[in-house]
Amino acid sequence: MINNRKNGIVTMRVTCAIFFVFFTFLYLYDYQADIMSVIQHVLSQGATHYNRLIGAVLITVVLWLLQFTIYSFIRLERVGHALSYFPSLLLLAILTDVTRDVDTESYLGCWAWLFPLLMIVYAVVIWFCRQMESLDSSPFVTESSSRLLWQNLAIMGAMMLMTCSIGCSDEVFHYRMRMENDLSNKRYEEAQPVGINEEKTDSSLTFLRIWALAGTHQLGERLFEYPLAGGSDAMLPNGSSVKVMMASTKPVYKMLGVYFKQQMPPRLYFEKLHQKWWATKESNDWLLCAYLLDCDVDAFAHNITKYYRLDSHLPKHYREALILYTHLREHPYLVYHDAVMDADYEDYQDMSKKYANPKERYSELKDTYGKTYWFYFFTHRRVANRIMSGR
């Protein structure tokens, strides 16, 4: 019976250790790898870079050694054994508890006083568990061995949920940091699918998507397949609403032609590049997409022929914009028709009139035409007009 008790305790401890190591490594290596990259970048001021595998292994080992040290002092062998992992899991949560403003706000924040307070509470709980364990002198039988294991695993699971709830779970920030890692290494194709099917976005993520698509010359073909925000103002970093945390933007300005020290809206910057003949071939698409992002189809129609022939090789979104412009204006500057796209546009208009309920109409249009410029134009036009009037 004594052997059964010892075997049950050993099995429980080993299982908890495996559970902890497995969770911690995956949490760092997979879920929070990009967040750890930006944390190290900010704390080292760009002097060092985070290695996904080495970082996950080292932090897992350090936290496991911390647990082993705590266990050697508290010596909880039964139901409370899983609590020896609490400080390690709490530190893991604090380590990854950052926001989008990690570059400007305090890293520790409220944890500077909350962590010591929680450790005092933890010490009281451990003392209580020690007292309860010393009073429980009942024999350890085979039936209770399984129960002991599952009780500790339940405690472990609760603490792991605590870690996940405290650590950074901002989906958009995760997308941004993943894309920045890819763009820093010129992995444009790997960056493009990140978060493409999610509606959540912000201006910084919009800029990164524009950069990724420009890297493979697909701006005019695929830009409006993504959720976008911020209009043309999101096309270049400004340090506030459009930020880049880790990646250097020098390749962007090299792609466009010239970097101006004078701060100006991106659309104005692109126009000046073309006025002064400093624009590159790639910057043509940036200017045309700036017009489209602002829903300024008139400016787009007046400039498209400077850079493209109006034939079947015209990028998809440019064709969609010209079809839209032709149908919107009674006396268009130019007329563009495409049999298939004209039919699709008519279907879009019919569908938009078919549903009286705005939510139902939006859902149906998004399912069918959510990756077209038409859908972007009619859902962002009011916002774009407000932005343009504020200039």
C-alpha positions as CSV (number, residue, x, y, z in Angstrom):
1,M,0.0,0.0,0.0
2,I,2.9,2.3,0.8
3,N,4.4,1.5,-2.6
4,N,1.0,2.3,-4.2
5,R,1.1,5.6,-2.5
6,K,4.6,6.5,-3.6
7,N,3.9,5.3,-7.2
8,G,0.7,7.4,-7.3
9,I,2.6,10.5,-6.1
10,V,5.4,10.0,-8.6
11,T,3.0,9.5,-11.5
12,M,1.1,12.6,-10.5
13,R,4.2,14.7,-10.3
14,V,5.6,13.5,-13.6
15,T,2.3,14.0,-15.4
16,C,2.0,17.5,-14.0
17,A,5.6,18.3,-15.1
18,I,5.0,16.9,-18.7
19,F,1.7,18.9,-18.8
20,F,3.5,22.1,-17.8
21,V,6.5,21.7,-20.1
22,F,4.2,20.8,-23.1
23,F,1.9,23.8,-22.5
24,T,4.7,26.3,-21.8
25,F,6.7,25.4,-24.9
26,L,3.7,25.5,-27.2
27,Y,2.4,28.7,-25.7
28,L,5.8,30.4,-26.4
29,Y,6.8,28.6,-29.6
30,D,3.5,28.9,-31.4
31,Y,0.9,31.2,-29.9
32,Q,3.1,34.0,-28.4
33,A,6.2,33.7,-30.6
34,D,5.6,37.0,-32.5
35,I,4.6,38.8,-29.3
36,M,7.9,37.7,-27.7
37,S,9.7,39.0,-30.7
38,V,8.3,42.5,-30.3
39,I,8.9,42.4,-26.5
40,Q,12.6,41.6,-27.0
41,H,12.8,44.2,-29.7
42,V,11.3,47.0,-27.6
43,L,13.2,46.0,-24.4
44,S,16.6,45.8,-26.2
45,Q,15.8,48.9,-28.4
46,G,16.3,46.8,-31.5
47,A,19.8,45.6,-30.4
48,T,18.8,41.9,-30.3
49,H,16.3,39.6,-32.0
50,Y,14.2,36.9,-30.5
51,N,14.8,33.3,-31.7
52,R,11.6,31.4,-31.6
53,L,13.0,27.9,-30.8
54,I,15.8,29.0,-28.5
55,G,13.6,31.4,-26.6
56,A,10.8,28.9,-26.1
57,V,13.2,26.3,-24.8
58,L,15.2,28.6,-22.5
59,I,12.1,30.2,-20.9
60,T,10.5,26.8,-20.4
61,V,13.5,25.4,-18.7
62,V,13.9,28.5,-16.4
63,L,10.2,28.4,-15.4
64,W,10.4,24.6,-14.8
65,L,13.5,25.1,-12.6
66,L,11.7,27.8,-10.7
67,Q,8.8,25.3,-10.0
68,F,11.3,22.7,-8.9
69,T,12.9,25.1,-6.5
70,I,9.5,26.2,-5.0
71,Y,8.5,22.5,-4.7
72,S,11.6,21.7,-2.7
73,F,10.5,24.3,-0.1
74,I,6.8,23.7,0.1
75,R,6.9,19.9,-0.4
76,L,3.2,19.6,-1.2
77,E,2.7,15.9,-2.3
78,R,-1.1,15.6,-2.7
79,V,-3.9,17.8,-4.0
80,G,-1.9,21.0,-3.6
81,H,1.1,19.9,-5.6
82,A,-0.1,21.6,-8.8
83,L,0.1,24.9,-6.9
84,S,3.9,24.7,-7.0
85,Y,3.5,25.7,-10.7
86,F,1.5,28.9,-10.0
87,P,4.5,31.3,-9.7
88,S,5.9,30.0,-13.0
89,L,2.6,30.2,-14.9
90,L,1.9,33.7,-13.4
91,L,5.4,34.9,-14.6
92,L,4.7,33.4,-18.0
93,A,1.4,35.3,-18.1
94,I,3.1,38.6,-17.0
95,L,5.9,38.1,-19.6
96,T,3.3,38.1,-22.4
97,D,0.9,40.6,-21.0
98,V,1.5,43.5,-23.5
99,T,-0.7,45.8,-25.6
100,R,-0.4,47.5,-29.0
101,D,1.3,50.4,-27.1
102,V,4.1,48.3,-25.6
103,D,6.6,50.7,-27.3
104,T,5.3,53.7,-25.3
105,E,3.8,52.4,-22.1
106,S,5.4,50.7,-19.0
107,Y,6.1,47.0,-19.6
108,L,5.3,45.9,-16.0
109,G,2.5,48.4,-15.4
110,C,0.3,47.3,-12.5
111,W,2.2,44.0,-12.1
112,A,4.9,46.0,-10.2
113,W,2.6,45.9,-7.1
114,L,0.1,43.2,-8.0
115,F,2.7,40.4,-8.4
116,P,4.1,40.9,-4.8
117,L,0.6,41.0,-3.5
118,L,-0.4,37.8,-5.2
119,M,2.8,36.1,-3.9
120,I,1.7,37.0,-0.3
121,V,-1.7,35.5,-1.0
122,Y,0.0,32.5,-2.5
123,A,2.1,32.0,0.6
124,V,-1.0,32.0,2.8
125,V,-2.7,29.4,0.5
126,I,0.4,27.2,0.6
127,W,0.5,27.4,4.4
128,F,-3.2,26.4,4.5
129,C,-2.6,23.5,2.1
130,R,0.3,22.3,4.2
131,Q,-1.8,22.2,7.3
132,M,-4.6,20.3,5.5
133,E,-2.1,17.8,4.1
134,S,-0.6,17.1,7.5
135,L,-4.0,16.4,9.0
136,D,-4.9,14.0,6.2
137,S,-3.2,10.8,7.3
138,S,-5.6,8.4,5.5
139,P,-4.0,5.5,3.5
140,F,-3.3,6.2,-0.1
141,V,-5.1,3.5,-2.0
142,T,-5.3,2.7,-5.7
143,E,-8.7,4.3,-6.2
144,S,-7.5,7.7,-4.8
145,S,-4.4,7.7,-7.0
146,S,-6.5,8.4,-10.1
147,R,-8.5,11.0,-8.3
148,L,-5.4,12.7,-7.0
149,L,-4.0,12.9,-10.5
150,W,-7.1,14.5,-12.0
151,Q,-7.5,16.9,-9.2
152,N,-4.0,18.3,-9.8
153,L,-4.5,18.3,-13.5
154,A,-7.7,20.3,-13.0
155,I,-5.8,22.9,-11.0
156,M,-3.1,22.9,-13.7
157,G,-5.8,23.5,-16.3
158,A,-7.3,26.4,-14.4
159,M,-3.9,28.1,-14.0
160,M,-3.1,27.6,-17.7
161,L,-6.4,29.3,-18.5
162,M,-5.3,32.1,-16.2
163,T,-2.1,32.4,-18.2
164,C,-3.9,32.5,-21.5
165,S,-6.4,35.1,-20.3
166,I,-3.7,37.4,-18.9
167,G,-1.3,37.1,-21.9
168,C,-1.8,39.1,-25.1
169,S,-4.8,37.8,-26.9
170,D,-5.3,40.8,-29.2
171,E,-5.8,39.1,-32.6
172,V,-5.0,42.1,-34.7
173,F,-1.8,42.7,-32.8
174,H,-0.8,39.1,-33.3
175,Y,-1.5,39.4,-37.0
176,R,0.6,42.6,-37.2
177,M,3.6,41.1,-35.4
178,R,3.5,37.9,-37.5
179,M,3.4,40.0,-40.7
180,E,6.3,42.2,-39.5
181,N,8.4,39.2,-38.9
182,D,7.7,38.0,-42.4
183,L,8.2,41.3,-44.0
184,S,11.5,41.9,-42.2
185,N,12.7,38.8,-43.9
186,K,11.1,39.6,-47.3
187,R,8.7,36.7,-47.0
188,Y,5.9,38.6,-48.8
189,E,3.9,35.6,-49.9
190,E,3.9,34.1,-46.3
191,A,2.7,37.5,-45.0
192,Q,-0.2,37.9,-47.3
193,P,-2.6,35.2,-46.0
194,V,-2.3,36.4,-42.3
195,G,-5.8,37.2,-41.0
196,I,-7.3,37.5,-44.5
197,N,-10.6,35.9,-43.6
198,E,-11.0,37.9,-40.3
199,E,-13.0,41.2,-40.2
200,K,-10.9,42.6,-37.4
201,T,-8.2,45.0,-38.6
202,D,-6.7,48.5,-38.0
203,S,-4.7,51.0,-40.0
204,S,-1.3,49.5,-39.1
205,L,-2.4,46.1,-40.3
206,T,-3.7,47.7,-43.5
207,F,-0.3,49.2,-44.2
208,L,1.4,45.9,-43.7
209,R,-1.0,44.2,-46.1
210,I,-0.3,46.9,-48.7
211,W,3.4,46.4,-48.2
212,A,3.1,42.6,-48.6
213,L,1.1,42.9,-51.7
214,A,3.4,45.5,-53.2
215,G,6.3,43.1,-52.7
216,T,4.7,40.7,-55.1
217,H,3.2,43.4,-57.4
218,Q,-0.4,42.4,-56.6
219,L,-1.8,45.7,-55.2
220,G,-4.2,46.3,-58.0
221,E,-5.2,42.7,-58.2
222,R,-5.8,41.7,-54.6
223,L,-5.9,44.7,-52.2
224,F,-9.6,44.8,-51.7
225,E,-9.9,41.1,-50.9
226,Y,-8.7,42.1,-47.4
227,P,-10.5,43.9,-44.5
228,L,-9.1,47.5,-44.7
229,A,-9.2,50.5,-42.4
230,G,-8.0,54.1,-42.5
231,G,-8.2,55.0,-46.2
232,S,-5.1,56.3,-47.9
233,D,-3.8,57.6,-44.6
234,A,-3.0,54.0,-43.7
235,M,-0.6,53.6,-46.6
236,L,2.5,54.8,-44.8
237,P,3.5,54.9,-41.1
238,N,2.9,58.1,-39.1
239,G,4.0,56.9,-35.7
240,S,0.5,57.0,-34.1
241,S,-2.4,55.5,-36.0
242,V,-0.1,53.6,-38.3
243,K,2.9,52.1,-36.6
244,V,5.6,49.6,-37.3
245,M,7.1,48.0,-34.2
246,M,10.0,45.9,-35.5
247,A,10.3,46.0,-39.3
248,S,12.4,48.7,-41.0
249,T,10.4,50.7,-43.5
250,K,13.5,51.6,-45.6
251,P,12.6,48.9,-48.3
252,V,9.1,50.6,-48.7
253,Y,10.6,54.0,-49.5
254,K,13.2,52.4,-51.7
255,M,10.4,50.8,-53.6
256,L,8.5,54.1,-53.9
257,G,11.4,56.2,-54.9
258,V,12.3,59.0,-52.4
259,Y,11.9,59.6,-48.7
260,F,10.7,63.1,-47.7
261,K,11.7,64.4,-44.3
262,Q,8.7,66.6,-44.3
263,Q,5.6,64.9,-42.8
264,M,2.6,64.8,-45.2
265,P,-0.4,62.6,-45.9
266,P,0.5,59.5,-47.9
267,R,-1.7,60.5,-50.8
268,L,0.0,63.9,-51.1
269,Y,3.4,62.2,-50.8
270,F,2.6,59.9,-53.8
271,E,1.3,62.8,-55.9
272,K,4.5,64.8,-55.2
273,L,6.6,61.8,-56.2
274,H,4.8,61.8,-59.6
275,Q,4.8,65.6,-60.0
276,K,8.6,65.8,-59.5
277,W,9.3,62.6,-61.6
278,W,10.8,60.7,-58.7
279,A,8.2,58.0,-58.8
280,T,9.1,54.4,-59.5
281,K,6.9,52.0,-61.5
282,E,5.7,50.4,-58.2
283,S,4.6,53.8,-56.8
284,N,2.1,54.1,-59.7
285,D,0.0,51.4,-58.0
286,W,0.4,53.0,-54.6
287,L,-1.0,56.3,-56.0
288,L,-3.9,54.6,-57.8
289,C,-4.8,52.5,-54.7
290,A,-4.7,55.7,-52.6
291,Y,-7.4,57.1,-54.8
292,L,-9.4,53.9,-54.5
293,L,-9.0,53.7,-50.7
294,D,-10.4,57.2,-50.5
295,C,-13.3,56.1,-52.8
296,D,-12.2,58.9,-55.2
297,V,-13.1,57.1,-58.4
298,D,-13.0,60.4,-60.3
299,A,-9.3,61.0,-59.6
300,F,-8.6,57.3,-60.3
301,A,-10.3,57.5,-63.7
302,H,-8.4,60.7,-64.6
303,N,-5.1,59.1,-63.9
304,I,-5.3,55.4,-64.7
305,T,-4.5,55.9,-68.4
306,K,-1.1,57.5,-67.5
307,Y,0.1,54.1,-66.2
308,Y,-2.1,51.4,-67.8
309,R,-3.7,50.4,-71.0
310,L,-7.4,49.8,-70.7
311,D,-7.3,46.2,-71.8
312,S,-7.8,42.7,-70.4
313,H,-4.4,42.9,-68.6
314,L,-5.6,45.6,-66.4
315,P,-5.6,44.4,-62.7
316,K,-8.9,43.2,-61.4
317,H,-9.7,46.0,-58.9
318,Y,-8.8,48.6,-61.5
319,R,-11.4,47.1,-63.8
320,E,-13.9,47.0,-61.1
321,A,-13.3,50.6,-60.2
322,L,-13.7,51.7,-63.9
323,I,-17.0,49.7,-64.2
324,L,-18.2,51.4,-61.0
325,Y,-17.2,54.9,-62.3
326,T,-18.8,54.3,-65.7
327,H,-22.1,53.4,-64.0
328,L,-22.0,56.2,-61.4
329,R,-21.3,59.2,-63.6
330,E,-23.8,60.5,-66.2
331,H,-20.9,62.0,-68.3
332,P,-17.9,59.9,-67.4
333,Y,-14.4,61.1,-68.3
334,L,-13.8,57.7,-69.8
335,V,-16.1,54.8,-70.5
336,Y,-15.0,51.2,-69.7
337,H,-17.0,48.1,-70.2
338,D,-16.4,44.4,-69.6
339,A,-19.2,42.0,-70.4
340,V,-18.7,39.7,-67.4
341,M,-18.0,42.5,-64.9
342,D,-20.9,44.6,-66.2
343,A,-23.2,41.6,-65.5
344,D,-21.7,41.1,-62.0
345,Y,-22.1,44.8,-61.2
346,E,-25.7,44.7,-62.2
347,D,-26.2,41.6,-60.0
348,Y,-24.5,43.4,-57.1
349,Q,-26.9,46.3,-57.5
350,D,-29.9,44.0,-57.7
351,M,-28.8,42.1,-54.6
352,S,-28.3,45.4,-52.6
353,K,-31.9,46.3,-53.4
354,K,-33.3,42.9,-52.6
355,Y,-32.8,42.9,-48.8
356,A,-34.5,45.5,-46.7
357,N,-32.7,44.5,-43.5
358,P,-29.2,46.2,-43.5
359,K,-27.5,43.4,-41.6
360,E,-28.9,40.7,-43.9
361,R,-28.0,42.8,-47.0
362,Y,-24.5,43.3,-45.7
363,S,-24.0,39.6,-44.9
364,E,-25.3,38.5,-48.4
365,L,-23.2,41.0,-50.3
366,K,-20.1,40.2,-48.3
367,D,-20.5,36.4,-49.0
368,T,-20.9,37.0,-52.7
369,Y,-18.9,40.2,-53.4
370,G,-16.9,40.8,-50.3
371,K,-13.6,40.6,-52.2
372,T,-14.5,43.2,-54.8
373,Y,-13.8,46.9,-54.9
374,W,-17.6,47.5,-55.2
375,F,-18.2,46.1,-51.7
376,Y,-15.4,48.2,-50.3
377,F,-16.6,51.4,-52.0
378,F,-20.2,51.1,-50.9
379,T,-19.3,50.2,-47.3
380,H,-16.5,52.8,-46.8
381,R,-17.8,55.7,-49.0
382,R,-19.2,57.8,-46.1
383,V,-16.1,57.3,-44.0
384,A,-13.8,58.2,-46.9
385,N,-15.9,61.3,-47.7
386,R,-15.6,62.4,-44.0
387,I,-11.8,61.9,-44.1
388,M,-11.5,63.8,-47.4
389,S,-13.5,66.7,-46.1
390,G,-11.3,67.0,-43.1
391,R,-8.2,67.6,-45.2
